[in-house]
Every structure is written in structure tokens, then in C-alpha cells.
Amino acid sequence: MKSNSINDPSLYSDKYYITEVDTYEDSIYCHHAMMREGIIIEHSHKKGQFLYTEGGIVFLRTEKKSYFLPARHYIWIPSGVKHSIHPSSPDVVMRNLYFPTFDTDTDFYDKVNIYPVNDFLIEFIMFTNRWTGNILPTDGSKYSIAKAFKLILPEVSQTELPLALPYPRNKKLIDIIEFLESRLDENISFKELAKKFDISERTLARLFQRELNMSFIQYYTILRMLTALKLLLDEKLSVNETAMRVGYSSLPTFSNTFNKIIGIRPSEYIKNKNLLL
């Protein structure tokens, strides 16, 4: 029987993220490259990972959540967290830095989170483009600069963005979410949703809170904004077309909501996403 290239770990045995990242316990490992492959299978590292991408959205899945990493944002992945990476295109460029634990580490490094990238951090990221492979403590100033990159992250990452959606386990809630995903352009109300699935509004509200640790409106809003990101980036729709596709008849309302969730207005996001492509 022919093996599936996506699911067969043996076919990825020579990949740097499996064989090289943790070779030296105290090294900082750096890797910049185009994805090319369709998926990076589930794996974990002993080191914490800084991941910044260019050229499209990257979906990162852990055992608990699905994260959406858009342009001009980075994700921090703590050591030991199992994750797989799914780019929207094989042309996505990944910029990775893997760090060992330092005595100065705070609880910032214990959580998977997505943060916007400012101009200062972009310059720093571009500076790391000259590095490849292991940077050892014996490498002097090179190691000190790389270490400073990690230490500066909490200072320049004050706003974490809710660009993640938890996975439901309840069968009815899974069906409800699939229904919402297939009809985002309809702007379905909570009352309509409860009636459609023959469940009381009170019970449905409790289901969202218990299963997803967020309200219906929180989940629905994030779902619509993450879908909007994908439409803007991958399908290159206009802001107005995108607003309608995710159920907003009012462009100002869509723009304000996008700004609240993503941290930037959609018109500015479209301009900024091309800066490093």
C-alpha cells in the first residue's frame, strides 16, 4: 500500500525541525526558508519557537486549538507543545528561531500566543536572515544578539491577539459550528441558531461557554474575522467584498470589528501585508 506523504513521519525524518533543532541543548537554532512542502507534521521541540511568516496565512494546530497566523504577526510556541503547521501556499516563507530556556525567562514564554509585529521587530527579524543553523554560546556577539532577540519579545509584544479557535468535542456543537462556517455570509443570529438546532438559547449559551470557554458572539466574531483574513490574503478580495462574505452589510462596522480583533483596519492590513512579500 502506498504511504500518504502527509501522514508518514518517516518521509520527514531528515527535516531540520525533527533532527537538528535540539541537537545542542544550549544553542539557538535559526532557519529561514520557503515552505515548499504542503504541511509540517505534528512534532515538538525542547526549545521554544518564534515563528514569523511572509507570503500568506499559516494555520498552526495544537492538541487544543487551531491558530491563524497572518502577515505582520508572529507566534510563540513554548517548548514541548505538539503542533503541526499548515501554510496557505507552498510559497510561504518561514522565519524560525528556536531558543533554549534562560534563567531570565518569564511566564510570557509559557503560552502559545500570536502578537503583531512592529517596525523595530521586523528590522530585527530581517537582521537574523544572515543566520543559519546552530548559534552556540561560544559564538560570542552573535549569540548575545540572538539571545537579545528572545529577551526583547515581552517588551515589544504587549498585545496578544485572539487569533485562535478551540476545538469543540460535543457532537451537537460541532454540527452547529460547521453550519455557521458554511453560512458566514448570512449573519445568523443566536436566536435563529438555537431554533435551527432545536435547543434553548440558555442551553446553547452554556454549551459554548462550557465547551469553548467563550460566548457565542465571541466565537462567531473571531470566526468571521479569521475568515476575512483568509479572503483578503488568499482570495485577494476587496474589503467590501470580504465584509459581505462574512455577513457584514455595514462596511464601517466590519472595519471597526476587524480593527478591534486584528489590531489594524482591513484597508491598512492589505497595504501592510505586501511589505515583506
C-alpha positions, 0 to 999 in steps of 0.5 A: 500500500502506498504511504500518504506523504502527509501522514508518514513521519518517516518521509520527514525524518531528515527535516531540520525541525525533527533532527537538528533543532535540539541537537545542542541543548544550549544553542539557538537554532535559526532557519529561514526558508520557503515552505515548499512542502504542503504541511509540517507534521505534528512534532515538538521541540525542547526549545521554544519557537518564534515563528514569523511568516511572509507570503500568506496565512499559516494555520498552526494546530495544537492538541487544543486549538487551531491558530491563524497566523497572518502577515505582520504577526508572529507566534510563540510556541513554548517548548514541548507543545505538539503542533503541526503547521499548515501554510496557505501556499507552498510559497510561504516563507518561514522565519524560525528561531528556536531558543533554549530556556534562560534563567531570565525567562518569564511566564510570557514564554509559557503560552502559545500566543500570536502578537503583531509585529512592529517596525523595530521587530521586523528590522530585527527579524530581517537582521537574523536572515544572515543566520543559519543553523546552530548559534552556540554560546561560544559564538560570542556577539552573535549569540548575545544578539540572538539571545537579545532577540528572545529577551526583547519579545515581552517588551515589544509584544504587549498585545496578544491577539485572539487569533485562535479557535478551540476545538469543540468535542460535543457532537451537537456543537460541532454540527452547529459550528460547521453550519455557521462556517458554511453560512458566514455570509448570512449573519445568523443570529443566536436566536435563529441558531438555537431554533435551527438546532432545536435547543434553548438559547440558555442551553446553547449559551452554556454549551459554548461557554462550557465547551469553548470557554467563550460566548457565542458572539465571541466565537462567531466574531473571531470566526468571521474575522479569521475568515476575512483574513483568509479572503483578503490574503488568499482570495485577494478580495476587496474589503467590501467584498470580504465584509459581505462574505462574512455577513457584514452589510455595514462596511464601517462596522466590519472595519471597526470589528476587524480593527478591534480583533486584528489590531489594524483596519482591513484597508491598512492590513492589505497595504501592510501585508505586501511589505515583506512579500 
